[in-house]
Amino acid sequence: MYVKLKQFMVEKSLKNKDLADLLDISYPCISKKLNQKGSDFTVKEVKCLCEKYGLDANLYFFS
């Protein structure tokens, strides 16, 4: 589901740790979210990432 977000991370040379630090969550937690092995991103987390990186939530999180 987060293919576009992962592509964006590669294009911008962002690592899982960068997102984890921004969202104040652990590395294993962000990894699980990105790989859909745990909980989804919260609305607060989506908003934070969209504001920081200028992302369209519908395109990167809900498509």
N, C-alpha and C positions, 0 to 999 in steps of 0.2 A: 504493500500500500504506500509506503513512503519512498518509492523509487525516485520520484522527482526531487524530494528533499535530499536523498543520498547523492543524486547527480549534482545538485547545487553544492553540496559539501565538497565533492571532488573538484568542481570547477573553481571554487573559492579556497581550496586547500584547507578546509575546515576538518578537524578531527572530532571524533566522538567526545573527547575530553573538553574541547572548546564549547560544545553545546552543553555538556554536563556542568561545566563551571558557570556558564551563563545562567542556567536554570537552577543552579545550586542543588544538583542531584548527583548521585554517584555515577561513576563510569559504567558499572554493570547495569544500573537502572536505565541509562540512556541507550545502551546497547540493546537491552531487551525491548525497549520501546521501538527503536528503529527496525528491529527484526521481528516485531510482533510476537514476542515470546513472553510478554508481561502486559502491564496495563498500557492503555493508549495515552497519548499526550493529553494533559488537562487543558481546559480552555485558557487558563492563565499561562501555561507553557507555550501554547500556540500563539497567543497574543504577544508574548515576550519575544519569541523567535521572529514573528512577522514584523514587529516594530524594529528590532535590531537589524534585520537583514533586508527589509523591504519586500517581504514575501506576500503573496496572495494566499490567504488561508485556504480558500476553496481549491486552488490549484495544487498546493503542496500537502494539504492534510486531509481533504475531504473528497478527493477524486479517485 
